[in-house]
Amino acid sequence: MPPIQFGHRTCSCSTSIHRPLFIALTGGPGGGKTAVLEIAERIFCKHVAVLPEAASIVFSGGFPRHDTLHGRKAAQRAIYHVQSELEHLMRDEDEVAVVLCDRGTVDGIAYWPDSATSYWEALGTTRDAELARYDAVVHLETPDAAHGYNRENELRIETALTAHAIDERIALAWEGHKHRVRIGSSDRFLDKAQESIAAIGDLMPKCCS
């Protein structure tokens, strides 16, 4: 299971107790979330926690990946609860000022094989409550096959066309969030990564910026 990572750089912040900001990095498969989070973990300070992707924990841990209505719903419920507990763990860590999430609980709508209403009902929550979990959302758009989409990750089963459709559903799921930034695709991933890191940096509290 991938561990929670913390920023490498030292920090002059003298605040002993933080109220952590939760930032969800989202977008369709292949958008670059994992790479951006790896960069963030190296350049931001020790008060920044980077959470692993809940779906990767669930599927790499052996959860059955059945392409049936029942199987897909079971997987999304499992992913939601793992994501929720990862975030809950960080809420009580006094030294954590920012939590960067590899996706958020709202993403599940894009993979749920039924209505959004039934998703919230199955989980005993509401869309408004889940949107409120996150102080900001950074959406990294999925590139098409001609601009960098690939399936090198063995857990990524989507074609470029399917990944793009998921990206659009995720964008719709997060629509209306009070602080959402969308990062478009670029011929050079470094440009996209720099834009993403800058967006995250703008959200950092002053004591750790």
N, C-alpha and C positions, 0 to 999 in steps of 0.2 A: 504494500500500500504506500503511495507517495506521501511523504511527510509534509506538514505545514512548513513553509519556508519563511524566513524573516530577512529583511533587508540587511545587506552586508556593511553598509557604511555607518560609521559612528555618528552620533548626533549630539549637538550642544544643548538640546532641549532639557530644561530643568523641571518640566512638569512630571510629577510622579504618577498621577492618575489621569488617564485620558478617557474621553467618551469616543469610542472608535467610530470612524466614518466607514460605511460600507459602500464599496464601489463594485458594481457588477460589470465584468467584461463579457460581452455577448456577441452574437452573430452566428451565421451559419457555419457548417463544417469548412475547415480550411481557411478561415478568415485571418488566422495568425494570432489568436488569443494566447496560446501556450507560449509562443516565441516572445510576445510582448511581455508576458508575465515573468518569463525568465530574465529578460532585460531589466524589468522593474525591480526584481529581487536583488539584482547586482548593483543598481545605481541609487536606490532609495535607502533611507536610513533604517536602523534596527527596529524602529517603531512601526514598520510596515510589514504586515503579514500577508502572505500569498497562499490562498487556499487551493488545494488540488481540485480537479474537476470531479464532481460527484459521480457522473456517468462512468468515467474511467475506473473509479474505485469499484463501482457496482459490477461492471462487466468484466474487468480484469480479475475481480475476486471470484468469478465463477457463476455469477447470477445468470440463469438461463435466458438466452436471447431468442425467444420464440416469436416468429412473425405472425401472430394471431391476435385477434382483438383482446382476448384475455391476457395473453403474454405481454403485449405492448403496454397495456394498462398497468400490469403488475410491475413492469420495469420502471415506468414513470413514477409510480407511487414510491418505489424503493429509492429512486434518485432524489425525489423531493425530500424524503425524510433524512437521507444522508446529508444533503445540502443544508437542510434546516439545522441539523445537529452540529455540523461544522461551524456554521455561523453562530449558533448559540454558545459554543465553546469559546469563541473569540470575544463575545460580549462581556465576559467576566475577566478578561486579561487586562489588568490595569495599564501595562506598559505598551499596549497596542493602540496606536493612534489611527491607523488606516488598515482596513481589511480589503484586499483585492480578491474578488471572487471570480473563479473561472466558470462563468455562467451564473445565473440566479434561478430562484424557484419559479419565476415567471416563464422561463424558457420551455418548461415542460408542455405548455400549451401547444407549441409547434410540433411536438412529437405525439401528442395525445390523439388517439384514433376516434375521437368523439367530440362533442361540443365543448366549448370552453366552460360553459356553465357546469357540465357534468364533471369536468376536471376539478373545479373548486369544490363542488359538493363531495367528490370522492375523497378529498383531502381535508375537509372540514374547515375551509378557510374561504377568503374572498379575494378577488383581484385587487381591490383597493388595499387590503391588508398586506398583500405580498409586494405590491409596488412600494408601499411605505417602508418596507424593510431596507431599502437601498437609498442612500443619499444621492447617488448619481449612477448613471448607466453609460458605458462607453461601448458603442456598437461598431465592431469591425466587420465591414461587409465582405461577403464571400466573393473571391475572384472567379471569373469563368475559366474554362480550360485553357484558353489562349493567354491568360494573364496570371498563371501561377497555381491554379488549383491542381492538387495531386492527392493520391491515396497512399502516401508513404506510411501513415499511421495505420497499423494493423487493425485498430478498432474502428477506423473510418470506413464504412461500407457504402457511403453514398456516391453516386455519380455526380459530375459537375452540374448537370441539370437539376437533379434532386436536391443537391446542396444549395443551389440558388433559390429553389422554391422554399426550402426550410428557412433560409435567410430572410425571405420576405415575410414568412409567417412569424418569425421572431420579432421582426421590426413592428409588425402589427400588434403583437402581444404586449410590447413595451410602450405602445403609443400612449401619449398623455402623461408619461412620467415627468415630474417637475424639472428634472435636470438630466437631459439626455444629449449625448454627443455622438454623431455618426461619422465614422472614418471610412472614406471611400477606398476602393481598390486602387493600386498604383502599379505601373510597370516595374518599379523598383520597390521591393518590400521594405528596404531600409527607410524610404520616405514615409511609408505607412507607419512603420514602427516609431519613427521620430515624432510623427504627428500624434500618435497614440500616447506616447510617453509624455509629451507636452501637455496633452489634455488631462492626464492623470496628475501631472505636476501642478497644474492650475487648481486642482481640488485639494491639494495637501494643506493641512493646517499650518499656520504661520510658524508655529514652534518647531516644525520639522521640515519646513520648506528649504 
